Amino acid sequence: MTPANELMNNKRFLSGLMFLVIGAVSIYIAQDYPMGSALRMGPGYFPNVLAGIMILFGIYELVLGAMKPDPVKGNWSIRALVILPLAAVIFGVLMEYAGFIPALIALVFASAAASHEFKFLEVLISAIVLTISSVGLFIYGLGLPYPLIHGM
C-alpha cells in the first residue's frame, strides 16, 4: 500500500483532517463577526475560539495518525449517511413549527433509526432523559428563548 493510501485509510489522520477543515471553515464564516474581548464577548468570540481549538485538536490527530496508523475498519453505512442529515433537518423544521420538546424527541428517534440496533424502549428512555436534561439546561439554566411546545 502506498503512503497516500495508508493515510486515506487511517482513522486518526482522517478525523484530524475533518477537524482542520471544520475549524478553518468556521473561522472563515465568522471572520466578519466582531470579536469583542474575554470580558465583553462579541458574536465572533465563541466561534473563533472553538474553531481554534478544533484546529489544534486536528493537528494533534494528524500527527498522532501519522505516527501510529490505525486503519479504518468496516464499511460506510449508507443508511446512516442518509438518515443523520435528515434527522438534523427534521429537528430544525420541528423547532420552528412544533417547539423544542417535539423537535428533540424526533431528533433522538430519527438519529437512533440510523442504527441497525434500534430498540424502541431504549430509544424512548434516552429521548425522555435527553429531553428533560436539555430543557433543564438550555431553557431554564441558560434561559434560551425556545418555546417548549409551539403555541404554548
N, C-alpha and C positions, 0 to 999 in steps of 0.2 A: 504494500500500500504506500502511495506517495505521501510525503509530509502534508501536502494540502488536503488530501483525502482524510488523513488522520485527524487534522484539525476540524474538518467538517463533520467528523463522526465522534467528536469529543464534547461530552455534556457540559463540562465546566467552561470550555472555550466558547461554546455557543451561547451559554447563559451570560457570560461576560460580554459577549458581543451584543446581546439583546439589551442588557443594562446600559451599555455605552450608547447605543442608538436611541433608546427611550430618553436617557438623560440629555443627550445632545438635542433631540427634537424638542424636549421640554424647555430647555434654555432658549432655543430659537423662538418658540412660541411666546415665551414670557419676556423676551428682550425689550419690549416696549412698555412693560408694566413698571410703574415706579417702585423702586426697592424699599425706600424708607431706611430705618435703622433697626437695630435689635430692640430698642425700646419703643419705637413707633413704626411697626412693620407696615410696609405698603403691600399692595396686592401682588407684587412680584417677588417679595421676600421668600415666602414659603416655597413656591415652585422652583425658584433658583437654588435655594439651599438643598431641597430634596433632590433636584436634578444633579447637583454637585456630588451629593452623597452617592447617588446611583452610579455616576461616572467613576467615582473612586472604587466602589464595590465592583463595577465592571472590569476595571483594570486589575484589581485583585484576582478576580475569577479568571481573567485571560492568562495572567502569569501562572496561577495555580494549574490551570488547564494545560498550559504548555509544559510545565514541569512534571505533572502527574496526570497523564492522559487517562480519562475514564470514558470508555466507549458508550455510545447510546445503545440501550437495549430495547428491544421491542419494535413495534411499528407505530406509525401515526394513526391516531383514531379519527377517522373522517367524521364519525358521529359527534365527537367532542368538538371538532373544528367547526361544525355547523351549529350545534346546539348552544355552545357557550357564548358566542357573539349574539345569537338570537336572545338568549336569556338577558344579556345586558340591554338590548333594545327593548325587550318586554318590560324590564324594570324601569327604564326611562319613560316609556309611554304610560305605564301604570302610575308612576309618580305624579305625572301631570293630571291624569284623569280619574284615578281611584284613590290616591293617597299613599302614605309611607308604608302602612301596615300591609295592605294587599300587594303592593309592589315588592316588598321584601319577601313575603311568603311565596309569591310567584317566582322570584329570583332563586330562592333556595330550591324549590321543586324543579324548576327548569334546569338549573345547574346540575342537580342530582340526576336528572334524566340523561345526562351525558355519559353516565357510567353504566356499565353492564351489570353492576352490583346494586342497582336501585332496590331499596326495601322501603315500602311506604311508611311503616311505623317509625323507622329510624329517621327518615326524612321529615316526617311530621314533628317528631320530638325536636329535631335540630331546628326546624323552622320556628317552632314556638319559642325555644330558648334564645335563638338569634334575634328574633323579633322583639322579645321582651328586653333583652340586653341592649339592642340598638335603639329602641325607643327611650330607654333609661339614659343611655349615654348621649345620643345625638339630640333628641328632642328636649329632654329635661335637664341633662347635665350640661350640654353645650348651648342649649337654647336655640337650636336651628329652627327656622320658621316653616317647617314642613307640616302640612295637615296630616293628621294620623289617618283619617278616612275622609275622602273628598266630600265636602258638603256638611261636615260636622264641625 
